[in-house]
């Protein structure tokens, strides 16, 4: 009997080791495929949508993760939001409203390039704090392109900065960026908690970044006298081509925005609000839906699908958990160092992978180390002190790193990809390295500012 139990115990152990070895092999295969796909995307030798979809297909073929499991990792809310808002913007574009706004802003600023850029970037950041940053850039990018054409300003750098400021603004509040929503829901943090703890440093980051951007671009923001003279001759109201359609679309759009702002109260996801709003707008504006659907950037939708599937496969195989455990192990029980590794580690990782699965995997890891630090600091019995001195500072570090890290590369945040696709559609191609050249230094600067802020507010 003992020999029999010993045999079966050894067999189970061998099976477990074999399963662990197989899992480790799949993990490394997944990492290799993702790295190869990322290199193709970065090199732009292959269309990034093809690279993402083929990478996802290769992961399925080599058994990194199951097809159904990877399909489940596609964020349908994000895709629904993208499709719905693209249809809404395309319908509104037929009315001439974006041309109207461009001319109105140009006249208001008297054609001053510095004031135009400052106004657009600050408006983008402010709107992103209260609305999803993808929605914000879908609305702002068409107007930006028109006004840069009108004033003969450099379109591509301004669009890149707009994506960057949408990510900065979205960091400030609970509803501004998906990672914040995840952190708030998992850790029972309120809207006011985010305002009190994150908004001050976001305002500092925004002011410093704006100063750097205007200093770097000042020579390229001088508008030609002929362009300014042309702006003075324009009449904004003449840009409106379909007044009746504009009125109907604006009413529907107002209800869509109301749906976004009240989504947490109603329990409706922004994706379903955007999709339904698009269908209602097509109905009341008497627009042929098939014509509008043709204008959706389906290559963007497929790119996100492939990226979600690849990152989801890595999540299934435990890659993010392993990275998180390694990050915590490196600190050797030092709370300040742990906070900085969470901040910088999540920022660097968010620059190359989607920050949503990263945050999902980091939340339980942070929760698991909180009691350890509580014991070391002698406050294990006080839940209020643990939350104020340990749990919340670590989660603020995660939120800042995950949100601001998305500015590092073109695929670091959804807003970056959407802006680049809108630019490409309007014949202003943005390369991976072009975005990274602007975004990565600003990301490093913003995270450095956050490091100082976190240290002096929660450690010093």
N, C-alpha and C positions, 0 to 999 in steps of 0.2 A: 504493500500500500504506500509506504514511504517512498519506495523507488519510483512508483507510478506518479505520485505527486511531484517528486523531484523532476521526473522526465517532462511532465506537462508544464511545470513552472519554467524549466529551461527553454522549452519550446515557445512559451509565451514571451519570455524575455528576448529570445532570438527574433521572434516575429516583430516585437516592439522596436528592436534595434534596426531590423530591416526596414520597417515602416518609417522610422526616423531618418535612416539613410536615404530612402527614396524621397521623403519630403525635402531633405536638404538638397538633394540633386535637383528636384523640381524648382526649388527656390533659386538655386544658382542659374539654372537654365532660364528662368523667368527674368532674373536680373540681367543676364547676358542679352536676351532678346530686347528687353526694354532699352538697354544701353545702346544697342545697335540701331534700334528705331530712332532713339533720341539723336544719335550722330547723323543719321540720314536727314532728320528734320532740321538739325542745326546747320548742316552743310548745304541744304537746299538743292542737293543733286537730284533728289526725288521729291515729288509733291508730298507735303506733310500729311495730307489725308491718306494717300496711298501707303506711306510709311506706317501710320498708326493702324490702319485696317489690316495690313499684312502682318504687322507685329502681333496684333490680337489673334489673327488666324493661326499664326505659327505657334503661339502659346497654347492654343486649343489642340492643335495637331500633335504637339510634343507632350501633352498631358500635364502642362503646368497647372491648369485648372479646368474644370468642366465648363462646357459651353453655356449651360443654363445658369451656373453660378456666376460666370462672367457677365452674362446678360443682366443678371440681377444687380450688378454693380453700376449699370448705366443710370445716371441721375436723370430720370424722365422729367423731373421738375425743371431742371436747367434747360433741357432740350425744348420743353413746352414753352418756357419763358422766351427762349430765343426765337422759336418759330412764330409764336403769337406776336411778339414785339416787332419782328421783321415785317409781318403782314400789316400791322397797324401803321408802322412808319411809312411803308410803301403806299398805303391808301392815303395817308395825310400828305405825302409828297405830291400827289396829283393835284392838290389844291393850291400849291404855291406858297404854303405857310413857311417853309424853311427859307425860301428866298426872301420872304417878307421879314423874318427875324434877322437874317444876315444883313440886309440893308438897314434895318432899324438900328441894330447895334453899331454898325459902321458909322451911321450918321450921328448917333449919340456920342461916340468916342471921337468924332471928328477925324476919323481915319488914323488915329494914333495907334501904331502897331503894338506898343508896350501895353497900353490900356486895354486893347482888345484881348491880348493873350492873358493878361492878369484877370480880366473879367471872366473869360471863359474857363480858366483853370480853377478859380475860386468857386465859380458857379457849379462846375462839375464836382468838386470836392463836397460842397454843401449838399447838393442833391443826392450824392452817393451815400451820405450819412443817413438819409431817411428813405432811400429807395435802393433796390438792388443795383450794384454798379454796372452789370451788363445792360440793364434797362437804361441806365443813365447815359452810357456811351452810345447806345443805339439811337437815342434821341439827340445827343449833342454832336456826334460826328458829322452828320449831313450838313448842319448849320455851320460847323467849323470849316468844312471843305469849301462851302460857298463863300464864306467871308474871306478866307485866305486867297481864293481866286479873285475876289473883288478888289482886295487891297494888295494883291501880288505878294503875299507873305509866304514863307516856307511851310508848305502844308504838312509834309511827313513829320518833321520834328514836333510841330504843335499837336498833331494827332497822338503821337507817342506820349507826349507830356500829359495829354488829356486822359489817356488810359492810366498813367501813373498816378495822377491826382484822384481819379475815381477810386483807386485802391487805397490811397491814403485817407480819403474822406470816409470810405466805408469802414475803416478800422475804428472810427470814433464811437459808434453806437452798437447796440445789441442787434439791430436789424440791418446794419449797413453791409455786412459780409457774411456768407454762410458759416465760416468757422466760428464767428461770434455767436450766431444763433445756436450752434451745437454746444458751445461752451456754456452759454447761458442756460440752456435747457438741462444739460447734464449736471450742472453745479448749482442750480437754483439762484442764479444771479439776475438781478432786475435791470431794467432799462437805465435807472438812475445809477446803479453800480457801475455800469459801463461809462456813463457820462462823467462820473466823479473820478474814476481811475484811469480811463483811457483818453478822454477828450482833451485834457490839458497837454499831454505829450503829443497828441496828434496835431494840435494847433501849433505847437513849437516846430514839429517836423514839417508841417505845411508852410509855415513862414520861412524857415531856413531853405527848404527846397525851392520855393518860389523865388527867393532872393538869388540862389545859385543859378536857376534857369534863366532868369531875366539878365543876370550878369553875363552868362555864356552866350545868350542869343541876342543881346542888345543890338549888335551890328546888323543882324539879319531882320530886325523888326522895324527898320526904317521904311516907311511907305513912300512911294514915288509921288511927287506933287501932282502928276497927271491922274493917279489913282484917287487921291484925295479930292481933286476937282470933279472927277467923275461921280464920286460918292455924293457930293453936294448937289449934283443935278438929278440924282435918283429920287423917285417917289415910292416909298415902301408899299402903299396900298395898291399900286399898279401890279405888284407881284402876285396878288391873289387872283387865281384863274377861275376857281369854282367857289364862290362865297357860300352858296347853300350847302354844298358838300362839306366845306370847312366847318360850318356851324354844327352840322350833324356829327361829324367826326370828333369835334372838340367835346361835345356832350358825352359821347361814348368814352372818349379818352379820360375825361374827368372821373367817370365812374370806375374805370380801370385803375386809375391812381388811388381812388378811395378804397378800392379792393386791396391794393398793395399795402396801404397804410393800416388797414384794419384786419389784415390776414391772420394775425395772431389771435385776434378776438373771435373771428369767424371760423378759424380752423381750415381755411382754404389756402392751398399752396399758390404761390405767385404764378407757377406754370399754368394751372387750370384757369386762373383769372385772365392771363394774357391770351390763351387760346380762345376762350369764350368771348373775350372782348373783341378779338380779331374777327370772329364769325359774325358777331352782332354789328360791328362797324361795316363789314362787307354788305350785310343785309340792309341796314338803314341808309347807306350811301349808294346802294344799287350798283355795287362793283362786282364784276365777274370774279368769283373766288379763284377759279383755275388760273386766271391771268396773274393774280396776286401771288399765288403759290409758286408760280414760275420764277418770281423774283426773290424767293427765299434762298439764302446762301446754303444750299444743301451740302456742299463740300465742307462747310463749317460744322454742320450738324453731324456729318459722318466722321469728321476728325475728332470731335468731342466723344462720339460713341466709341471709336477705337481707343482713344486715350483712357476713357473711363474703364474699358474692359481690361486693358493692359495693367493699369494701376490697381484695379480690383483683383486681378490675378496675383499680384505681388502682396496685396493685403491678405488674401486667402492663404497664401503660403507662409505668412508670418514675417515677411521682410520688415515691415514697419515696427512690429513688436521687438524684433531683434535689434533694430537700430535704436529704438527707444531705450531698451535695457542697456545697451552699450553706452548710450549717452549718460544714463544715470550712474552706471558703474564707474565712468571716468571721473566723477566728482568726488568719490571716496568720502561721502557724508558731509561735504562742505555745502551749506545751503546757498550761499551767494554764488558759488561756482555752478551749482545745479541750476539756479535760475538763469545764469548767463548761457549755459549750454543748451537749455530748453529754448531760450530766445534765439541764439545764433544757429543752433542746429535746425530748428523748425524754419528759420528764414532761408537758410541755404537749401534745405530739402524742398521747401515750397517754391523755390525758383525753378526747379526741374521737374517736380511732380505736382499733381493736384493736391491742394491743401486740405480738402475735405477728408479723404481717407487718413491722411497724416494726423489730423486733429482727432478723428474717431479713435485711432490706435493710441494716441498719446494721453487721452483723458483717463483711461483706467490705469495707465502707468503712473501718472501723477498722483491719482487717488491712492495708489498702493504705497507710495513713498512718504505720503503726508504723516502717517502714524510714526514712522521711523524718526523723522525730524522732530515731531512732537515729543517723543521720548527723550531725544537728545537735549531738547531745550527745556525739559521739565514742565511742559504745559499739557501733558497728555490728558489730564482730567477736564480741561476747559475747552469745550467745543467752540465757544465764541472766539477765544484767543487763537485756537488752531486755525480757524477760518480766516481771521484777520491777518495773522502773522505768517502763515505757511501756505494754506491752500490757495487763497485768492492771489497772492503775489506770483505764485507759480503759473496760475492760469492766465494772469495778465501777460506774463512773459510769453506764454504759448500763443495768445491772441495776437500780440504785436508781431511776433516772429512769423506766424502763419499768414497774416494778412499783408504785412509790408514786404515779406519775402517774395510775394508774387510779382513784384516789380522787377525782379532780377533778370528775367528772360521773357521772350515772346510767349512761351507756353506756360509761364508761371501763374497766370490768372486768366479766367475766362474773358474778362473785359479786354485784355491785351489782344487775344485772338480775334475777337469780334471787331475791334477797331482796325486791325490789319486787314481783315476781309473786306470791310467797308471801304478802306483806302484802296485796296487792290481793284475792287469793283469800279471805283472812280478813276482808275488808271494812275494811282499813286502807290506802287508796290513798296512794301516794307519788308526788308529781309530780317532774318533771325538775328544776325550780328548787328544790324543797324539798331534794332530795338535794344539789344543787350548793351551796346555801347553807351546808350543814354540811360537805360534802366538800372544796370548793375551798380555803377558808382553811386547813384542816388539811393538805391536800396541799402548799400553798405553805410552810407551817411545816415540814413533814417534809423537803421538798427543801432548804430553807434550812439545816436542821441537817446534812443530808448534805453540803452544799457546804462547810461549816466542817470537817466530819470528813475529807472527801477532801483538802482543802487541807493541813490540818495533818499528816495521815498520809502523804501521798504527794508533797507539794510542798515544804512548809516545811522 
